[in-house]
Amino acid sequence: MTESIAWDYYRCTMRNSEPGKSTTSPVQSVDRAISVLELLARSGEAGITEIAGELGVHKSTVSRLVSVLEARGLVEQLGERGKYAIGFGIVRLAGAATSRMDLAKLGNQTCQTLAESLGETVNIAVADDGIAINISQAHGSAAVTAHNWTGRRTPLHATSSGKVLLAYMDGERRRRLLGGPLERYTPRTTTEPATLTEELNRIVENGYAACFEEFELGMHAVAVPIFGSGNEVIAAMSASGPSYRLSRERVRQLVRPMAEAAAELSGQLGHFPD
């Protein structure tokens, strides 16, 4: 369920309300929309009157709410003036969630195997609302500390995983993210959009990204893309370690085994390159 659905319903309510009467808030609209979807999931189908009784609201309120859900493909009407059922839009959302869960589950295994092989800390991160979130992690035998990065939000422009996610991102979305001020985390952080764009283009050509003390002083990292079934980059896998051990030469040596592991994981997720 998205906030835009709530606003669609809110605007619809505003247009049909009388001056001076209270209107439904966007938050309440989201709650009611979820209740409708849960009801349809339980019962299979339901009519306006039944839904209104379940929610304890007027039938006109349910009619407006269901219209918004139907427009988004989240519910569908079974014949003219018939009952409503879950729409195929829910399948799309469920598929995205399933893919994310598969990535986390399979990614944990890949991270562990690769960390044991490389001796470094290995992470998998996904893009979420302009930042990167680490969803899997494993520590290698050479890891100095056991810092847990799982669930941590990190910047896209200052990390190797983030740069991979930026590099393969839709052009318009990338320009939007690079349009605002970019925070400088260390003296080595690249904050000029033009310079960063050139680096992102090279990342696509080379197939990997590297960061040398750009997010944390004394820390180096390298990352490669993970592809989904639709040939799109859905995540990035990185290996990180202290700069004294993970030198620039060592980073280049890690690219091939990391790319091979990422390709295997991508295949498990349904990606088969031409």
Helices and strands as residue ranges (DSSP letters): H 3-16, H 26-43, H 48-55, H 59-71, E 75-77, E 84-86, H 88-118, E 121-128, E 131-138, E 153-155, H 160-167, H 171-179, H 193-206, E 209-212, E 219-227, E 233-242, H 248-268
